[in-house]
Amino acid sequence: MKPILPGATIGVLGSGQLGRMFAISARRLGYRVHTYSPDRDTPTGQIADIEIDAAYEDLDRVRAFASAVDVVTFEFENVPAPTAEAAEAEAPVRPAGLVLHTTQHRLREKTWLASHGFPVTRFEAIRAGGDLAAVWDGFGPAILKTAGFGYDGKGQFRVSSLAEAEDAWSAMERQEAVLEAMVDFEAELSVVAVRGENGDCVFYTPSANSHVAGILDVSVAPGPFSEKIVYEAQEIARALLSQLEVVGVLCIEFFLTKDGRLLINELAPRPHNSGHLTIDACVTSQFEQQLRAVCGLPLGSTEMLRPAAMANLLGDVWTDGEPNWSAALAMPDVKLHLYGKLEPRPGRKMGHLTATSTSASQSEKLVREARSKLHVERI
């Protein structure tokens, strides 16, 4: 396939902050961007050349959208499969719809991983209308998750007894679900990996992640992991890119157990929250890599120029009014990224801060301090 060169038009299915940062990278390299979602005045739409406001189920509009661009990518994996198929009839879609189909459904993803020999936590499928009690035996503390449409801790319940599990499943309206054993982990980490159209792969150094209420709170890179763990995580990522035939970015979230094993928690076939720090810390950001990959261009260097840390800014930061941006930006090694969302709500990702420094630990200290300064009252 010939590369899709600057001046061409990239179509983005979805219109959130990931699409926004992708569009910024694309515009910087001279591409045009069209975005498609059911919303208007969106984070991506504010940067794109054209914003299409239409339902994903309107397949005629989807085909018209795809026919007006040179390649289609997506910024979140919950785009319906028929939407991706309709787009594929008019333009290349990367990553392919099969990747989206596998990773947008927790049960399909877990089953695929296990059947292909990848290390995952113990899990059981709970079919809609099935018998939860029949699979509970031996689980003890577990997490019950909806099979589809879950992210940032949504659709997840920690349960320690069959009675709690039954109550949680009822709260899910007894839809298809996954029961996962709790993992006694030492750390959570993620690897952002990229595969080009020609099969070349590159990897970012693993980041160490901490979560609050199921939502990523802070990522730090490079994470404090041994060379052995870094190598194993990146080799798992390489195998996943190859076997899923990904063209684009894939993030693999891992648990590192206390006995030194890596277990895959989730996959994301697109740039990931834990990779946002690559914008300010690496030669090539994860968003530019996505652009290069889907356009068939050579992949860029993943070299980290300085250790970095990223802290999410949720809508809760706005509880007492407009945050004190000046206080945080008075710190010279801190960068602010806001997503253009019109309404802050508790738990909603509104932006992030990145700090770079001489060490990962110092970067984390700085970014946490910067975030705390947002609440400092102006004089």
TIZA-361892 format. One record per residue (C-alpha): y, z, x; residue number from 1; residue in one letter. Coordinates in steps of 0.2 Angstrom, whole numbers, always signed. Layout:
{mimi {Y Z X} NUM A}
...
//
This chain:
{mimi {+0 +0 +0} 1 M}
{mimi {+17 -4 +6} 2 K}
{mimi {+29 +11 +8} 3 P}
{mimi {+42 +14 -6} 4 I}
{mimi {+58 +14 +4} 5 L}
{mimi {+75 +22 +2} 6 P}
{mimi {+84 +14 -12} 7 G}
{mimi {+69 +14 -24} 8 A}
{mimi {+68 +25 -39} 9 T}
{mimi {+57 +41 -40} 10 I}
{mimi {+51 +47 -57} 11 G}
{mimi {+49 +66 -60} 12 V}
{mimi {+39 +73 -74} 13 L}
{mimi {+46 +90 -77} 14 G}
{mimi {+64 +96 -74} 15 S}
{mimi {+64 +114 -67} 16 G}
{mimi {+69 +121 -51} 17 Q}
{mimi {+55 +112 -41} 18 L}
{mimi {+61 +95 -47} 19 G}
{mimi {+79 +100 -43} 20 R}
{mimi {+75 +104 -25} 21 M}
{mimi {+64 +88 -24} 22 F}
{mimi {+78 +78 -31} 23 A}
{mimi {+91 +85 -18} 24 I}
{mimi {+79 +79 -4} 25 S}
{mimi {+76 +62 -12} 26 A}
{mimi {+95 +59 -15} 27 R}
{mimi {+98 +64 +3} 28 R}
{mimi {+86 +51 +9} 29 L}
{mimi {+94 +37 -2} 30 G}
{mimi {+82 +37 -17} 31 Y}
{mimi {+87 +37 -35} 32 R}
{mimi {+79 +50 -46} 33 V}
{mimi {+74 +49 -65} 34 H}
{mimi {+68 +65 -73} 35 T}
{mimi {+58 +67 -90} 36 Y}
{mimi {+55 +83 -100} 37 S}
{mimi {+59 +89 -118} 38 P}
{mimi {+75 +98 -112} 39 D}
{mimi {+92 +93 -107} 40 R}
{mimi {+105 +99 -94} 41 D}
{mimi {+90 +105 -84} 42 T}
{mimi {+90 +110 -66} 43 P}
{mimi {+83 +93 -61} 44 T}
{mimi {+93 +83 -73} 45 G}
{mimi {+109 +90 -65} 46 Q}
{mimi {+104 +81 -49} 47 I}
{mimi {+95 +66 -55} 48 A}
{mimi {+103 +49 -59} 49 D}
{mimi {+95 +48 -76} 50 I}
{mimi {+88 +63 -87} 51 E}
{mimi {+76 +58 -101} 52 I}
{mimi {+75 +71 -115} 53 D}
{mimi {+59 +67 -124} 54 A}
{mimi {+42 +75 -129} 55 A}
{mimi {+28 +74 -117} 56 Y}
{mimi {+17 +68 -132} 57 E}
{mimi {+29 +53 -135} 58 D}
{mimi {+18 +41 -125} 59 L}
{mimi {+29 +26 -128} 60 D}
{mimi {+44 +35 -121} 61 R}
{mimi {+33 +40 -106} 62 V}
{mimi {+27 +22 -103} 63 R}
{mimi {+45 +16 -104} 64 A}
{mimi {+51 +30 -92} 65 F}
{mimi {+37 +25 -79} 66 A}
{mimi {+40 +7 -80} 67 S}
{mimi {+58 +10 -74} 68 A}
{mimi {+53 +19 -58} 69 V}
{mimi {+43 +14 -42} 70 D}
{mimi {+32 +30 -42} 71 V}
{mimi {+30 +45 -52} 72 V}
{mimi {+27 +63 -47} 73 T}
{mimi {+27 +79 -56} 74 F}
{mimi {+35 +96 -53} 75 E}
{mimi {+24 +107 -63} 76 F}
{mimi {+5 +105 -67} 77 E}
{mimi {+6 +109 -85} 78 N}
{mimi {+11 +91 -90} 79 V}
{mimi {-2 +85 -103} 80 P}
{mimi {-16 +74 -96} 81 A}
{mimi {-12 +60 -108} 82 P}
{mimi {+6 +60 -102} 83 T}
{mimi {+0 +57 -84} 84 A}
{mimi {-12 +44 -90} 85 E}
{mimi {+2 +34 -99} 86 A}
{mimi {+13 +35 -84} 87 A}
{mimi {-1 +29 -73} 88 E}
{mimi {-3 +13 -83} 89 A}
{mimi {+15 +8 -78} 90 E}
{mimi {+17 +15 -60} 91 A}
{mimi {+8 +25 -46} 92 P}
{mimi {+7 +43 -50} 93 V}
{mimi {+5 +55 -35} 94 R}
{mimi {-4 +67 -35} 95 P}
{mimi {-15 +57 -46} 96 A}
{mimi {-18 +63 -64} 97 G}
{mimi {-36 +69 -59} 98 L}
{mimi {-28 +82 -48} 99 V}
{mimi {-17 +88 -61} 100 L}
{mimi {-31 +89 -74} 101 H}
{mimi {-42 +100 -62} 102 T}
{mimi {-28 +112 -57} 103 T}
{mimi {-19 +114 -73} 104 Q}
{mimi {-34 +124 -81} 105 H}
{mimi {-40 +140 -73} 106 R}
{mimi {-58 +138 -78} 107 L}
{mimi {-59 +120 -73} 108 R}
{mimi {-51 +124 -56} 109 E}
{mimi {-62 +139 -53} 110 K}
{mimi {-78 +129 -58} 111 T}
{mimi {-73 +115 -47} 112 W}
{mimi {-70 +126 -32} 113 L}
{mimi {-86 +135 -34} 114 A}
{mimi {-96 +120 -36} 115 S}
{mimi {-89 +112 -21} 116 H}
{mimi {-93 +127 -10} 117 G}
{mimi {-75 +135 -8} 118 F}
{mimi {-73 +154 -7} 119 P}
{mimi {-67 +161 -24} 120 V}
{mimi {-68 +178 -32} 121 T}
{mimi {-82 +181 -44} 122 R}
{mimi {-78 +174 -61} 123 F}
{mimi {-86 +171 -78} 124 E}
{mimi {-81 +159 -92} 125 A}
{mimi {-76 +166 -109} 126 I}
{mimi {-78 +152 -122} 127 R}
{mimi {-67 +152 -137} 128 A}
{mimi {-76 +162 -151} 129 G}
{mimi {-89 +167 -138} 130 G}
{mimi {-96 +184 -133} 131 D}
{mimi {-86 +194 -120} 132 L}
{mimi {-98 +208 -120} 133 A}
{mimi {-112 +197 -114} 134 A}
{mimi {-103 +193 -98} 135 V}
{mimi {-94 +210 -95} 136 W}
{mimi {-109 +219 -87} 137 D}
{mimi {-106 +223 -69} 138 G}
{mimi {-87 +218 -69} 139 F}
{mimi {-78 +235 -69} 140 G}
{mimi {-60 +233 -66} 141 P}
{mimi {-55 +214 -69} 142 A}
{mimi {-42 +202 -74} 143 I}
{mimi {-43 +192 -90} 144 L}
{mimi {-33 +176 -89} 145 K}
{mimi {-30 +162 -102} 146 T}
{mimi {-39 +147 -96} 147 A}
{mimi {-24 +136 -98} 148 G}
{mimi {-5 +136 -96} 149 F}
{mimi {-3 +151 -85} 150 G}
{mimi {+9 +155 -71} 151 Y}
{mimi {+20 +169 -64} 152 D}
{mimi {+8 +182 -71} 153 G}
{mimi {+9 +175 -89} 154 K}
{mimi {-7 +175 -99} 155 G}
{mimi {-15 +189 -88} 156 Q}
{mimi {-21 +206 -92} 157 F}
{mimi {-28 +219 -80} 158 R}
{mimi {-43 +228 -89} 159 V}
{mimi {-55 +242 -84} 160 S}
{mimi {-67 +243 -98} 161 S}
{mimi {-75 +232 -111} 162 L}
{mimi {-64 +239 -125} 163 A}
{mimi {-48 +235 -115} 164 E}
{mimi {-55 +217 -112} 165 A}
{mimi {-58 +215 -130} 166 E}
{mimi {-41 +221 -135} 167 D}
{mimi {-33 +209 -122} 168 A}
{mimi {-44 +194 -128} 169 W}
{mimi {-38 +198 -145} 170 S}
{mimi {-20 +197 -139} 171 A}
{mimi {-24 +180 -133} 172 M}
{mimi {-31 +175 -150} 173 E}
{mimi {-48 +174 -142} 174 R}
{mimi {-45 +158 -134} 175 Q}
{mimi {-54 +151 -119} 176 E}
{mimi {-52 +163 -104} 177 A}
{mimi {-58 +167 -87} 178 V}
{mimi {-64 +185 -82} 179 L}
{mimi {-61 +188 -63} 180 E}
{mimi {-67 +202 -53} 181 A}
{mimi {-53 +212 -45} 182 M}
{mimi {-51 +210 -26} 183 V}
{mimi {-48 +224 -14} 184 D}
{mimi {-37 +214 -3} 185 F}
{mimi {-28 +217 +13} 186 E}
{mimi {-14 +204 +10} 187 A}
{mimi {-9 +189 -1} 188 E}
{mimi {-5 +173 +8} 189 L}
{mimi {-2 +155 +5} 190 S}
{mimi {-3 +139 +14} 191 V}
{mimi {+7 +124 +9} 192 V}
{mimi {-2 +108 +14} 193 A}
{mimi {+2 +90 +13} 194 V}
{mimi {-8 +74 +13} 195 R}
{mimi {-1 +57 +15} 196 G}
{mimi {-6 +41 +7} 197 E}
{mimi {-15 +36 +23} 198 N}
{mimi {-25 +53 +24} 199 G}
{mimi {-15 +61 +37} 200 D}
{mimi {-13 +80 +34} 201 C}
{mimi {+0 +93 +40} 202 V}
{mimi {+1 +112 +36} 203 F}
{mimi {+15 +125 +36} 204 Y}
{mimi {+11 +142 +44} 205 T}
{mimi {+4 +154 +31} 206 P}
{mimi {+16 +165 +23} 207 S}
{mimi {+13 +183 +18} 208 A}
{mimi {+17 +186 +0} 209 N}
{mimi {+21 +201 -11} 210 S}
{mimi {+22 +201 -30} 211 H}
{mimi {+30 +212 -43} 212 V}
{mimi {+23 +211 -61} 213 A}
{mimi {+13 +195 -57} 214 G}
{mimi {+28 +186 -50} 215 I}
{mimi {+31 +182 -32} 216 L}
{mimi {+45 +193 -25} 217 D}
{mimi {+46 +190 -7} 218 V}
{mimi {+38 +178 +5} 219 S}
{mimi {+38 +180 +24} 220 V}
{mimi {+33 +167 +38} 221 A}
{mimi {+25 +167 +49} 222 P}
{mimi {+14 +180 +41} 223 G}
{mimi {+6 +193 +52} 224 P}
{mimi {-11 +185 +53} 225 F}
{mimi {-23 +182 +67} 226 S}
{mimi {-26 +164 +74} 227 E}
{mimi {-43 +165 +67} 228 K}
{mimi {-36 +168 +49} 229 I}
{mimi {-23 +154 +51} 230 V}
{mimi {-36 +142 +57} 231 Y}
{mimi {-48 +146 +43} 232 E}
{mimi {-34 +145 +30} 233 A}
{mimi {-28 +128 +36} 234 Q}
{mimi {-46 +121 +37} 235 E}
{mimi {-49 +126 +19} 236 I}
{mimi {-33 +118 +15} 237 A}
{mimi {-38 +102 +24} 238 R}
{mimi {-55 +101 +15} 239 A}
{mimi {-46 +103 -2} 240 L}
{mimi {-34 +90 +1} 241 L}
{mimi {-48 +78 +6} 242 S}
{mimi {-60 +82 -8} 243 Q}
{mimi {-47 +82 -21} 244 L}
{mimi {-39 +66 -14} 245 E}
{mimi {-22 +73 -15} 246 V}
{mimi {-7 +62 -10} 247 V}
{mimi {+7 +75 -10} 248 G}
{mimi {+9 +94 -8} 249 V}
{mimi {-4 +107 -12} 250 L}
{mimi {-2 +125 -10} 251 C}
{mimi {-17 +137 -9} 252 I}
{mimi {-15 +155 -13} 253 E}
{mimi {-27 +166 -4} 254 F}
{mimi {-33 +184 -5} 255 F}
{mimi {-37 +191 +13} 256 L}
{mimi {-50 +205 +10} 257 T}
{mimi {-51 +221 +19} 258 K}
{mimi {-67 +214 +28} 259 D}
{mimi {-58 +199 +34} 260 G}
{mimi {-63 +185 +21} 261 R}
{mimi {-52 +173 +13} 262 L}
{mimi {-54 +170 -5} 263 L}
{mimi {-45 +156 -15} 264 I}
{mimi {-34 +164 -29} 265 N}
{mimi {-25 +148 -36} 266 E}
{mimi {-20 +130 -32} 267 L}
{mimi {-4 +122 -35} 268 A}
{mimi {-3 +103 -33} 269 P}
{mimi {+16 +103 -29} 270 R}
{mimi {+29 +112 -19} 271 P}
{mimi {+27 +131 -21} 272 H}
{mimi {+38 +146 -23} 273 N}
{mimi {+32 +153 -6} 274 S}
{mimi {+37 +137 +3} 275 G}
{mimi {+55 +138 -2} 276 H}
{mimi {+59 +145 +14} 277 L}
{mimi {+54 +129 +23} 278 T}
{mimi {+71 +122 +17} 279 I}
{mimi {+81 +133 +29} 280 D}
{mimi {+67 +137 +42} 281 A}
{mimi {+58 +121 +46} 282 C}
{mimi {+61 +104 +53} 283 V}
{mimi {+55 +96 +37} 284 T}
{mimi {+55 +105 +20} 285 S}
{mimi {+40 +105 +8} 286 Q}
{mimi {+51 +95 -4} 287 F}
{mimi {+55 +81 +9} 288 E}
{mimi {+36 +81 +13} 289 Q}
{mimi {+32 +78 -5} 290 Q}
{mimi {+44 +63 -6} 291 L}
{mimi {+37 +56 +10} 292 R}
{mimi {+19 +58 +4} 293 A}
{mimi {+22 +50 -13} 294 V}
{mimi {+32 +36 -5} 295 C}
{mimi {+19 +32 +8} 296 G}
{mimi {+30 +37 +22} 297 L}
{mimi {+25 +46 +38} 298 P}
{mimi {+24 +65 +36} 299 L}
{mimi {+37 +75 +45} 300 G}
{mimi {+36 +90 +57} 301 S}
{mimi {+31 +107 +49} 302 T}
{mimi {+38 +116 +65} 303 E}
{mimi {+46 +132 +60} 304 M}
{mimi {+63 +133 +69} 305 L}
{mimi {+66 +152 +66} 306 R}
{mimi {+55 +165 +57} 307 P}
{mimi {+61 +167 +39} 308 A}
{mimi {+59 +177 +23} 309 A}
{mimi {+63 +172 +5} 310 M}
{mimi {+67 +183 -10} 311 A}
{mimi {+67 +177 -28} 312 N}
{mimi {+82 +180 -39} 313 L}
{mimi {+76 +184 -57} 314 L}
{mimi {+87 +185 -72} 315 G}
{mimi {+86 +204 -71} 316 D}
{mimi {+99 +202 -56} 317 V}
{mimi {+112 +198 -70} 318 W}
{mimi {+109 +213 -80} 319 T}
{mimi {+125 +221 -75} 320 D}
{mimi {+135 +205 -75} 321 G}
{mimi {+138 +191 -62} 322 E}
{mimi {+130 +196 -46} 323 P}
{mimi {+141 +199 -31} 324 N}
{mimi {+137 +183 -22} 325 W}
{mimi {+151 +187 -9} 326 S}
{mimi {+142 +203 -3} 327 A}
{mimi {+126 +194 +1} 328 A}
{mimi {+134 +178 +8} 329 L}
{mimi {+144 +189 +20} 330 A}
{mimi {+128 +191 +30} 331 M}
{mimi {+128 +175 +41} 332 P}
{mimi {+110 +172 +42} 333 D}
{mimi {+107 +172 +23} 334 V}
{mimi {+107 +156 +12} 335 K}
{mimi {+109 +156 -7} 336 L}
{mimi {+100 +144 -18} 337 H}
{mimi {+104 +144 -37} 338 L}
{mimi {+94 +133 -49} 339 Y}
{mimi {+108 +128 -62} 340 G}
{mimi {+99 +137 -76} 341 K}
{mimi {+111 +141 -90} 342 L}
{mimi {+104 +157 -96} 343 E}
{mimi {+98 +172 -86} 344 P}
{mimi {+83 +181 -94} 345 R}
{mimi {+72 +195 -87} 346 P}
{mimi {+58 +188 -77} 347 G}
{mimi {+66 +170 -76} 348 R}
{mimi {+67 +163 -59} 349 K}
{mimi {+86 +159 -57} 350 M}
{mimi {+87 +156 -38} 351 G}
{mimi {+82 +163 -22} 352 H}
{mimi {+89 +170 -5} 353 L}
{mimi {+83 +165 +12} 354 T}
{mimi {+86 +174 +28} 355 A}
{mimi {+81 +168 +46} 356 T}
{mimi {+81 +179 +61} 357 S}
{mimi {+72 +182 +78} 358 T}
{mimi {+56 +189 +69} 359 S}
{mimi {+48 +188 +52} 360 A}
{mimi {+50 +207 +50} 361 S}
{mimi {+69 +206 +53} 362 Q}
{mimi {+70 +191 +42} 363 S}
{mimi {+62 +201 +28} 364 E}
{mimi {+74 +216 +31} 365 K}
{mimi {+89 +205 +30} 366 L}
{mimi {+84 +196 +14} 367 V}
{mimi {+80 +212 +5} 368 R}
{mimi {+96 +219 +11} 369 E}
{mimi {+105 +204 +5} 370 A}
{mimi {+97 +205 -12} 371 R}
{mimi {+102 +223 -14} 372 S}
{mimi {+120 +219 -10} 373 K}
{mimi {+121 +208 -26} 374 L}
{mimi {+122 +224 -36} 375 H}
{mimi {+136 +231 -26} 376 V}
{mimi {+152 +233 -37} 377 E}
{mimi {+167 +222 -32} 378 R}
{mimi {+182 +232 -26} 379 I}
//
